[in-house]
Amino acid sequence: MGVVVPFEEKEDSAGISRLSGLVQQGMEDVNRIILSKAGSDVEMIPEVANHLISSGGKRLRPMLTIATAQMFGYEGAGHTQLAACVEFMHTATLLHDDVVDESDMRRGKLAARKVWGNQASVLVGDFLLGQAFRMMVEVGSMDALAVLSDAAAVIAEGEVMQLGAAKNTETTEDDYLAVIRAKTAALFSAAAEVGPIIAEASAAQRAACRSYGVNLGLAFQLVDDALDYGGSAEALGKRTGDDFREGKITLPVVLSYRRGSDEDRAFWKRCLEEGQIEDGDLEKAIEMMRHQGAIADTVERARHYGAVARDALAPLPVGEHKQALLEVVNFCIERVH
């Protein structure tokens, strides 16, 4: 059984309820766009896309786009299209990730690849990326197109970087942070920056939102890493221990491997590099990480990036939207229920 790690000194937080309320109308428009653009005369495309789109998820990334546009007084409709682009990009990466990682479950359901196969999952992911770029062009903002297209390229680079580090227990913390900066933080960053772009905010305001997004993304992923070994399936959105079973090198593994004895390192090599996992190995891995402080220190790293994200917002106007974005940082770090 997994062990729930206590996250000490929790700050009062409204979670994402304030953000959800502020962006509710915009997100209703985003949902309509998603349902429309996920449609196709090719029957399998909406089946595969809707399997994942309808499976839940808080849609935090598109909410950031709506909120940051509203923060700077935007009143048009372009922000909802850009938010839908962000969600399509995220969904496409999940479809691709599950194929690369050979994952069986996603958000408590069978992964699309287990239902329709790897080829369909990859191709439908490509379709969603294509639809996202169509919408970017319709919005007509070259700056937004540049930010989102750059993010798409960086995310793909991150996937390849992760493939190169797969099952490699010699991966360093710097190597791993480079992977998640590309794979996860790049889309958070783009989602937070295209809002002020469409609202014609200043370069400094764009930079503040970009910094907020990238550091929020790093914090979000590091907490996910910790939850896989020390959290609940509900908080994580998938089975705990999946990273271990799939041989993924995440920060808790990197720290535990570095801090362990020769015997400990031999354990990690057997489980992750050679894929020889025996009954009780997950529990042993969790106990080893707890003893070495690897899970707790991963959370502390997340808290650091969360603090950087909060500081990035400091120069922006005080108001409901800024407060909501600050609360999102707390939510991302406190996902233990």
C-alpha positions in Angstrom: 0.0 0.0 0.0 1.2 3.5 -0.7 1.9 5.9 2.1 0.4 9.3 2.2 3.1 11.9 2.8 2.1 14.6 5.2 2.6 18.0 3.6 3.5 20.2 6.5 2.5 23.9 7.1 -0.4 24.0 4.7 -1.5 27.5 3.9 -5.1 28.5 3.8 -6.3 28.0 0.3 -9.5 28.2 -1.7 -8.1 25.7 -4.1 -9.2 26.6 -7.6 -12.8 27.6 -6.6 -12.1 31.3 -7.0 -10.5 30.7 -10.4 -13.3 28.5 -11.5 -15.9 31.1 -10.6 -14.0 33.9 -12.5 -13.6 31.9 -15.7 -16.9 29.9 -15.6 -18.5 31.7 -18.6 -15.3 31.5 -20.7 -14.8 27.9 -19.9 -18.3 27.1 -21.0 -17.4 28.6 -24.3 -14.2 26.6 -24.3 -16.1 23.4 -23.8 -18.4 24.2 -26.7 -15.4 24.8 -28.9 -13.7 21.6 -27.8 -16.8 19.5 -28.6 -17.1 21.2 -32.0 -13.5 21.0 -33.0 -13.0 17.4 -31.8 -15.7 16.3 -34.3 -14.8 14.7 -37.6 -16.5 12.6 -40.4 -13.9 10.0 -39.6 -15.8 8.1 -36.9 -12.8 6.9 -34.8 -11.4 10.5 -34.3 -14.2 11.8 -32.1 -14.5 8.4 -30.3 -10.8 8.5 -29.3 -10.7 12.2 -28.6 -13.8 12.2 -26.5 -12.7 9.2 -24.5 -10.0 11.3 -23.0 -11.6 14.7 -23.1 -14.7 13.5 -21.2 -12.7 11.6 -18.6 -12.3 14.5 -16.3 -9.3 16.7 -15.4 -9.6 20.2 -14.1 -8.6 21.9 -17.3 -6.3 24.1 -15.3 -4.2 25.2 -18.3 -7.0 26.7 -20.4 -8.3 28.3 -17.2 -5.0 30.1 -16.9 -5.4 31.5 -20.4 -8.9 32.8 -19.6 -7.9 34.3 -16.3 -4.8 36.0 -17.5 -6.7 37.6 -20.4 -9.4 38.8 -18.1 -6.8 40.2 -15.7 -5.8 42.7 -18.3 -9.3 43.7 -19.3 -9.8 41.5 -22.5 -13.4 41.4 -23.6 -13.2 39.7 -27.0 -13.6 36.0 -27.9 -10.1 35.1 -28.9 -9.0 34.0 -25.5 -11.5 31.1 -25.5 -10.2 29.9 -28.8 -6.6 30.1 -27.5 -7.7 28.3 -24.3 -9.2 25.5 -26.4 -5.9 25.3 -28.3 -4.1 24.8 -25.1 -6.4 22.0 -24.0 -6.1 20.3 -27.4 -2.3 20.5 -27.1 -2.5 19.0 -23.6 -4.8 16.2 -24.7 -2.6 15.4 -27.7 0.5 15.1 -25.4 -1.4 12.7 -23.1 -2.4 10.5 -26.0 1.2 10.5 -27.2 2.6 10.0 -23.7 0.5 6.9 -23.0 1.9 5.3 -26.2 5.5 6.2 -25.4 5.2 5.1 -21.8 3.0 2.1 -22.6 0.5 3.2 -20.0 -2.6 1.2 -19.3 -4.7 3.7 -17.4 -5.4 7.4 -17.7 -7.7 9.4 -15.3 -9.1 6.2 -13.9 -10.1 4.7 -17.3 -8.3 2.5 -19.8 -5.9 4.6 -21.8 -7.1 5.2 -25.4 -4.2 3.1 -26.7 -5.6 0.1 -24.8 -9.0 0.5 -26.5 -8.1 1.6 -30.0 -4.4 0.8 -30.2 -1.2 2.8 -30.4 -1.6 3.9 -34.0 -5.0 5.5 -33.5 -3.9 7.2 -30.3 -0.9 8.8 -32.1 -2.9 9.9 -35.1 -5.8 11.3 -33.2 -3.3 13.3 -31.1 -1.9 14.6 -34.3 -5.4 15.6 -35.4 -5.9 17.5 -32.2 -2.6 19.4 -32.7 -3.7 20.2 -36.2 -7.0 21.6 -35.0 -5.2 23.6 -32.4 -3.1 25.3 -35.0 -6.1 26.0 -37.2 -7.7 27.9 -34.2 -4.5 29.8 -33.6 -4.5 31.0 -37.2 -8.2 32.0 -36.9 -7.5 34.1 -33.8 -5.0 36.0 -35.9 -2.4 36.9 -33.3 1.1 36.2 -34.6 2.6 36.6 -31.1 0.2 34.0 -29.6 0.9 31.7 -32.6 4.6 32.1 -32.0 4.3 31.3 -28.2 2.1 28.2 -28.7 4.0 26.8 -31.7 7.2 27.2 -29.8 5.7 25.4 -26.9 4.6 22.5 -29.2 8.2 22.1 -30.4 9.7 22.3 -26.9 7.2 19.7 -25.6 8.2 17.3 -28.4 11.9 17.9 -27.5 11.0 17.1 -23.9 9.5 13.8 -25.0 12.6 12.8 -26.8 14.8 13.9 -23.9 12.7 11.7 -21.6 13.0 8.8 -24.0 16.8 9.2 -23.8 16.7 9.2 -20.0 14.2 6.3 -19.8 15.2 3.7 -17.3 18.6 5.4 -16.8 19.3 5.5 -13.1 22.3 7.7 -13.7 20.0 10.6 -14.7 20.9 13.8 -12.7 18.5 16.2 -11.1 19.5 18.8 -13.6 18.8 16.4 -16.5 15.4 15.6 -15.0 14.5 19.2 -14.4 15.3 19.9 -18.1 12.9 17.2 -19.1 10.0 18.5 -17.1 10.7 22.1 -17.9 10.1 21.1 -21.6 7.4 18.4 -21.2 5.2 20.1 -18.5 6.2 23.6 -17.7 6.4 24.8 -21.4 2.6 24.4 -21.8 1.8 26.0 -18.5 4.0 28.9 -19.5 2.4 29.3 -22.9 -1.1 29.0 -21.4 -0.4 31.8 -19.0 1.3 34.1 -21.6 -1.2 34.0 -24.4 -3.8 35.6 -22.2 -1.9 38.8 -21.7 -0.9 38.7 -25.4 -4.4 38.6 -26.6 -5.3 41.4 -24.1 -2.4 43.5 -25.5 -0.7 43.7 -22.1 2.8 45.1 -21.7 6.0 43.1 -22.3 6.7 43.2 -18.6 3.2 41.9 -17.8 3.6 39.1 -20.4 7.0 38.2 -18.9 5.5 38.0 -15.4 2.7 35.7 -16.5 5.2 33.6 -18.5 7.4 33.2 -15.4 4.4 32.4 -13.2 3.4 29.6 -15.7 6.7 27.9 -16.0 7.3 27.8 -12.3 3.8 26.7 -11.6 4.3 23.9 -14.1 7.5 22.7 -12.5 5.8 22.7 -9.1 2.8 20.8 -10.5 5.0 18.1 -12.0 7.2 17.7 -9.0 4.1 17.2 -6.8 2.9 14.6 -9.3 6.2 12.8 -8.9 5.9 12.8 -5.1 2.3 11.6 -5.2 3.1 8.6 -7.3 5.1 7.2 -4.4 3.4 9.0 -1.5 -0.1 10.0 -2.4 -3.5 8.7 -3.4 -4.8 7.6 -6.8 -7.6 10.2 -6.5 -5.1 13.1 -6.1 -2.9 11.8 -8.8 -5.5 10.9 -11.4 -4.1 7.5 -12.0 -2.9 4.5 -10.0 -0.1 5.3 -7.6 3.1 3.5 -8.4 2.6 3.7 -12.1 5.9 5.6 -12.6 7.6 2.7 -10.7 6.0 0.0 -12.7 6.7 1.8 -16.0 10.4 2.3 -15.1 10.2 6.1 -15.1 13.0 8.1 -13.7 11.4 10.9 -11.7 12.9 13.2 -9.0 12.2 11.0 -6.0 14.1 8.1 -7.8 17.0 10.4 -8.7 17.3 11.6 -5.1 16.9 8.1 -3.6 19.4 6.6 -6.0 22.0 9.2 -5.2 21.5 8.9 -1.4 21.4 5.1 -1.3 23.9 2.5 -0.5 25.4 0.2 -3.2 22.7 -2.3 -2.3 20.0 0.4 -2.7 21.3 1.4 -6.1 21.3 -2.3 -7.2 17.6 -2.4 -6.2 16.8 0.6 -8.4 18.8 -0.9 -11.3 17.0 -4.2 -11.0 13.5 -2.6 -10.8 13.8 0.2 -13.3 16.6 -0.6 -15.7 16.0 -4.3 -15.9 12.3 -4.2 -15.3 12.5 -7.1 -12.8 9.9 -6.0 -10.3 8.9 -8.5 -7.6 6.0 -8.5 -5.1 6.7 -6.0 -2.4 9.2 -3.9 -4.4 6.9 -0.9 -4.6 6.5 -0.9 -0.8 10.2 -1.2 -0.4 10.8 1.7 -2.8 8.4 3.9 -0.9 10.0 3.0 2.5 13.5 3.6 1.1 12.4 7.0 -0.3 10.8 8.0 3.0 13.9 7.0 5.0 16.2 9.0 2.6 13.8 12.0 2.5 13.5 11.7 -1.2 9.7 12.3 -1.3 9.7 15.1 1.2 12.6 16.9 -0.6 10.8 16.6 -3.9 7.9 18.4 -2.3 10.3 21.0 -1.0 11.6 21.5 -4.5 8.0 22.0 -5.6 7.4 24.6 -2.8 10.5 26.5 -4.0 9.1 26.8 -7.6 5.7 27.6 -6.2 7.3 30.5 -4.3 9.0 31.7 -7.5 5.6 31.6 -9.2 4.0 33.7 -6.5 6.8 36.3 -6.7 6.4 36.5 -10.5 2.9 37.8 -9.9 4.0 40.4 -7.4 4.2 43.4 -9.8 0.8 42.7 -11.4 -2.4 44.6 -10.4 -4.1 43.6 -7.1 -7.5 42.0 -7.7 -9.6 38.9 -7.8 -7.7 37.4 -10.7 -4.3 37.8 -9.1 -5.6 36.3 -5.9 -7.1 33.3 -7.8 -3.7 32.7 -9.5 -1.9 32.8 -6.2 -4.4 30.2 -4.8 -3.8 28.0 -7.7 -0.1 27.7 -6.6 -1.3 26.5 -3.2 -3.7 24.0 -4.8 -1.0 22.5 -7.0 1.3 21.9 -4.1 -1.3 20.7 -1.6 -2.9 17.9 -3.8 -3.0 15.3 -1.1 -6.7 14.6 -0.9 
